[in-house]
């Protein structure tokens, strides 16, 4: 019982970095006045896509990652379209897509555990366990993502549009900013 409690209370560094990357993208949604409950489901779906395409279709790791990124972007577009075009509140839209994306992940993986073995498994393991000095490479990737997100948010027109939409969406529309396009891009991120 104590070992289980310790495992629950002390998350692994790789999981923490993964959550940190998701939080960096979520910052745009929150600053625009919304949020995305389906992030975890999209992460599950993209992970299933990587695992299944590598193990069952013998694709290279880089191609499986590209396909998973495309799937994640499509999920973001779906969320953005539900919110902007159908005028569904972000809470309701992303709650519904959270369940839908989990269902797609379950169907895509046939509801079974998928293991990646061989050279592809070693490549994936190297991505998640490599170290630079005493730190895992994922920590450096997390810092890189935060730097990029900060620069985009603070110094680009997209960051200004995101802040404007979050401050006053109606006033932003009257200035000529394409609010729907901005929100769709935010949910893709």
Secondary structure in CASP SS format (residue, H / E / C, confidence):
PFRMAT SS
TARGET T0000
AUTHOR 0000-0000-0000
METHOD secondary structure of the structure
MODEL  1
X C 1.00
X H 1.00
X H 1.00
X H 1.00
X H 1.00
X H 1.00
X H 1.00
X H 1.00
X H 1.00
X C 1.00
X C 1.00
X C 1.00
X H 1.00
X H 1.00
X H 1.00
X H 1.00
X H 1.00
X H 1.00
X H 1.00
X H 1.00
X H 1.00
X H 1.00
X H 1.00
X H 1.00
X H 1.00
X H 1.00
X H 1.00
X H 1.00
X H 1.00
X H 1.00
X H 1.00
X C 1.00
X C 1.00
X C 1.00
X C 1.00
X C 1.00
X C 1.00
X C 1.00
X H 1.00
X H 1.00
X H 1.00
X H 1.00
X H 1.00
X H 1.00
X H 1.00
X H 1.00
X H 1.00
X H 1.00
X H 1.00
X H 1.00
X H 1.00
X H 1.00
X H 1.00
X H 1.00
X H 1.00
X C 1.00
X C 1.00
X C 1.00
X C 1.00
X C 1.00
X H 1.00
X H 1.00
X H 1.00
X H 1.00
X H 1.00
X H 1.00
X H 1.00
X H 1.00
X H 1.00
X H 1.00
X H 1.00
X H 1.00
X H 1.00
X H 1.00
X H 1.00
X H 1.00
X H 1.00
X H 1.00
X H 1.00
X H 1.00
X H 1.00
X H 1.00
X H 1.00
X H 1.00
X C 1.00
X C 1.00
X C 1.00
X C 1.00
X C 1.00
X H 1.00
X H 1.00
X H 1.00
X H 1.00
X H 1.00
X H 1.00
X H 1.00
X H 1.00
X H 1.00
X H 1.00
X H 1.00
X H 1.00
X H 1.00
X H 1.00
X H 1.00
X H 1.00
X H 1.00
X H 1.00
X H 1.00
X C 1.00
X C 1.00
X C 1.00
X C 1.00
X C 1.00
X C 1.00
X C 1.00
X C 1.00
X C 1.00
X H 1.00
X H 1.00
X H 1.00
X H 1.00
X H 1.00
X H 1.00
X H 1.00
X H 1.00
X H 1.00
X H 1.00
X H 1.00
X H 1.00
X C 1.00
X E 1.00
X E 1.00
X C 1.00
X C 1.00
X E 1.00
X E 1.00
X H 1.00
X H 1.00
X H 1.00
X H 1.00
X H 1.00
X H 1.00
X H 1.00
X H 1.00
X H 1.00
X H 1.00
X H 1.00
X H 1.00
X H 1.00
X H 1.00
X H 1.00
X H 1.00
X H 1.00
X H 1.00
X H 1.00
X C 1.00
X H 1.00
X H 1.00
X H 1.00
X H 1.00
X H 1.00
X H 1.00
X H 1.00
X H 1.00
X H 1.00
X H 1.00
X H 1.00
X C 1.00
X H 1.00
X H 1.00
X H 1.00
X H 1.00
X H 1.00
X H 1.00
X C 1.00
X C 1.00
X C 1.00
X C 1.00
X H 1.00
X H 1.00
X H 1.00
X H 1.00
X H 1.00
X H 1.00
X H 1.00
X H 1.00
X H 1.00
X H 1.00
X C 1.00
END
